[in-house]
Amino acid sequence: MKEIRDYKSRIACLADAATGKIEILYKKHKTIMTIPVGGIVRIEREDVVTIIERSEEKFLIERITKTV
């Protein structure tokens, strides 16, 4: 599992590109999911958004901040 960090360098989730498994831990709540090739997960925390898209061999990651 590889750490994926958000715009503020906090750990957004752990991900395995080979299986598509993603683990998100936030405030003692753990979410585990498997996304298919081409699938997208959007993680929002406070004013930061992390968008993760699974390709054939890796995850494509976009980190942005929300504007008020």
SETORKOL-542558 format. One line per 4 residues: their letters; for each residue x, z, y of C-alpha. Coordinates in pm, 1 decimal. Layout:
BEGIN
a) X:Z:Y | ...
//
This chain:
BEGIN
mkei) 0.0:0.0:0.0 | 126.9:-94.2:344.3 | 50.5:93.7:665.0 | -138.5:-108.5:923.4
rdyk) -111.1:35.3:1272.5 | -335.7:-5.5:1573.5 | -250.3:-95.1:1933.4 | -136.3:262.6:2002.2
sria) 86.0:269.8:1689.9 | -149.6:502.0:1501.1 | -217.3:431.3:1134.1 | -544.6:236.1:1120.3
clad) -545.4:199.5:740.6 | -345.2:136.3:425.6 | -377.8:-208.0:271.1 | -268.2:-400.2:-36.5
aatg) -260.2:-776.4:28.5 | -240.3:-869.1:-340.7 | -566.6:-693.4:-433.8 | -742.0:-684.6:-95.0
kiei) -785.5:-307.1:-120.1 | -808.0:-118.3:210.6 | -815.0:259.8:255.5 | -926.2:405.4:588.3
lykk) -883.7:777.3:653.4 | -1038.1:916.8:970.3 | -1128.6:1277.7:1044.0 | -1104.5:1379.1:674.8
hkti) -1338.6:1096.2:568.6 | -1188.6:833.4:337.5 | -1335.9:483.6:302.7 | -1208.1:252.6:29.5
mtip) -1307.7:-112.9:12.0 | -1191.0:-443.0:-128.6 | -1220.3:-748.5:91.6 | -1218.4:-1103.0:-48.7
vggi) -988.4:-1381.7:68.0 | -1119.4:-1486.8:410.0 | -1292.8:-1150.7:458.3 | -1262.7:-955.0:782.7
vrie) -1265.7:-581.8:855.9 | -1299.7:-442.6:1208.1 | -1180.9:-85.3:1272.3 | -1276.5:73.1:1606.3
redv) -1134.6:402.5:1725.7 | -1180.3:527.5:2079.2 | -1068.8:237.2:2302.2 | -873.7:43.6:2035.3
vtii) -994.1:-228.2:1797.0 | -798.3:-348.4:1493.1 | -921.9:-664.0:1318.7 | -783.8:-735.7:972.4
erse) -839.1:-1069.4:797.1 | -724.4:-1132.9:442.1 | -556.4:-1465.6:366.8 | -429.8:-1586.9:28.0
ekfl) -102.4:-1391.7:43.3 | -119.9:-1145.4:333.2 | -331.0:-975.3:596.7 | -358.4:-1122.2:945.7
ieri) -385.0:-843.2:1201.9 | -514.3:-853.0:1559.1 | -482.7:-543.5:1778.3 | -676.5:-518.9:2102.5
tktv) -795.7:-258.8:2350.0 | -1152.4:-237.8:2472.3 | -1213.2:-298.9:2838.8 | -1450.8:-69.3:3019.9
//
